[in-house]
Amino acid sequence: MFKGYTQRAEKSRMEMQEV
């Protein structure tokens, strides 16, 4: 549960930082 959420949050954060 946490792993899936963490992976999703990390991807979203990386995308936000990339912009």
Biopython code that builds the backbone (N, CA, C, O; Angstrom):
import numpy as np
from Bio.PDB.StructureBuilder import StructureBuilder

atoms = [
    (1, "MET", "N", (0.856, -1.206, 0.000)),
    (1, "MET", "CA", (0.000, 0.000, 0.000)),
    (1, "MET", "C", (0.896, 1.263, 0.000)),
    (1, "MET", "O", (0.783, 2.136, -0.860)),
    (2, "PHE", "N", (1.752, 1.310, 0.965)),
    (2, "PHE", "CA", (2.618, 2.504, 1.051)),
    (2, "PHE", "C", (3.567, 2.584, -0.142)),
    (2, "PHE", "O", (3.839, 3.655, -0.684)),
    (3, "LYS", "N", (4.068, 1.384, -0.536)),
    (3, "LYS", "CA", (5.033, 1.359, -1.668)),
    (3, "LYS", "C", (4.355, 1.947, -2.917)),
    (3, "LYS", "O", (4.932, 2.788, -3.607)),
    (4, "GLY", "N", (3.155, 1.503, -3.191)),
    (4, "GLY", "CA", (2.459, 2.005, -4.386)),
    (4, "GLY", "C", (2.244, 3.513, -4.277)),
    (4, "GLY", "O", (2.463, 4.243, -5.244)),
    (5, "TYR", "N", (1.825, 3.972, -3.126)),
    (5, "TYR", "CA", (1.566, 5.420, -2.958)),
    (5, "TYR", "C", (2.881, 6.210, -3.064)),
    (5, "TYR", "O", (2.961, 7.261, -3.701)),
    (6, "THR", "N", (3.895, 5.653, -2.413)),
    (6, "THR", "CA", (5.206, 6.359, -2.455)),
    (6, "THR", "C", (5.713, 6.441, -3.889)),
    (6, "THR", "O", (6.171, 7.494, -4.333)),
    (7, "GLN", "N", (5.628, 5.333, -4.607)),
    (7, "GLN", "CA", (6.123, 5.354, -6.000)),
    (7, "GLN", "C", (5.324, 6.378, -6.813)),
    (7, "GLN", "O", (5.888, 7.110, -7.627)),
    (8, "ARG", "N", (4.047, 6.421, -6.592)),
    (8, "ARG", "CA", (3.189, 7.359, -7.382)),
    (8, "ARG", "C", (3.565, 8.787, -6.979)),
    (8, "ARG", "O", (3.732, 9.643, -7.848)),
    (9, "ALA", "N", (3.695, 9.049, -5.733)),
    (9, "ALA", "CA", (4.024, 10.414, -5.266)),
    (9, "ALA", "C", (5.407, 10.810, -5.809)),
    (9, "ALA", "O", (5.617, 11.946, -6.234)),
    (10, "GLU", "N", (6.323, 9.872, -5.787)),
    (10, "GLU", "CA", (7.682, 10.209, -6.273)),
    (10, "GLU", "C", (7.621, 10.569, -7.767)),
    (10, "GLU", "O", (8.257, 11.526, -8.208)),
    (11, "LYS", "N", (6.869, 9.808, -8.518)),
    (11, "LYS", "CA", (6.771, 10.083, -9.970)),
    (11, "LYS", "C", (6.129, 11.465, -10.179)),
    (11, "LYS", "O", (6.583, 12.249, -11.013)),
    (12, "SER", "N", (5.099, 11.742, -9.431)),
    (12, "SER", "CA", (4.393, 13.031, -9.583)),
    (12, "SER", "C", (5.356, 14.164, -9.187)),
    (12, "SER", "O", (5.394, 15.210, -9.835)),
    (13, "ARG", "N", (6.115, 13.946, -8.141)),
    (13, "ARG", "CA", (7.046, 15.005, -7.658)),
    (13, "ARG", "C", (8.118, 15.206, -8.732)),
    (13, "ARG", "O", (8.464, 16.341, -9.057)),
    (14, "MET", "N", (8.628, 14.142, -9.265)),
    (14, "MET", "CA", (9.694, 14.265, -10.295)),
    (14, "MET", "C", (9.132, 15.031, -11.496)),
    (14, "MET", "O", (9.799, 15.906, -12.049)),
    (15, "GLU", "N", (7.933, 14.705, -11.883)),
    (15, "GLU", "CA", (7.321, 15.396, -13.038)),
    (15, "GLU", "C", (7.138, 16.884, -12.725)),
    (15, "GLU", "O", (7.377, 17.736, -13.580)),
    (16, "MET", "N", (6.727, 17.179, -11.534)),
    (16, "MET", "CA", (6.500, 18.592, -11.153)),
    (16, "MET", "C", (7.839, 19.347, -11.176)),
    (16, "MET", "O", (7.924, 20.481, -11.647)),
    (17, "GLN", "N", (8.868, 18.690, -10.658)),
    (17, "GLN", "CA", (10.183, 19.354, -10.616)),
    (17, "GLN", "C", (10.718, 19.538, -12.042)),
    (17, "GLN", "O", (11.393, 20.522, -12.342)),
    (18, "GLU", "N", (10.408, 18.586, -12.899)),
    (18, "GLU", "CA", (10.924, 18.668, -14.285)),
    (18, "GLU", "C", (10.349, 19.904, -14.990)),
    (18, "GLU", "O", (11.044, 20.569, -15.759)),
    (19, "VAL", "N", (9.117, 20.193, -14.729)),
    (19, "VAL", "CA", (8.473, 21.343, -15.417)),
    (19, "VAL", "C", (9.220, 22.634, -15.111)),
    (19, "VAL", "O", (8.835, 23.699, -15.593)),
]
sb = StructureBuilder()
sb.init_structure("model")
sb.init_model(0)
sb.init_chain("A")
sb.init_seg("    ")
for serial, (resi, resn, name, xyz) in enumerate(atoms, 1):
    if name == "N":
        sb.init_residue(resn, " ", resi, " ")
    sb.init_atom(name, np.array(xyz, "f"), 0.0, 1.0, " ", f" {name:<3s}", serial, name[0])
structure = sb.get_structure()
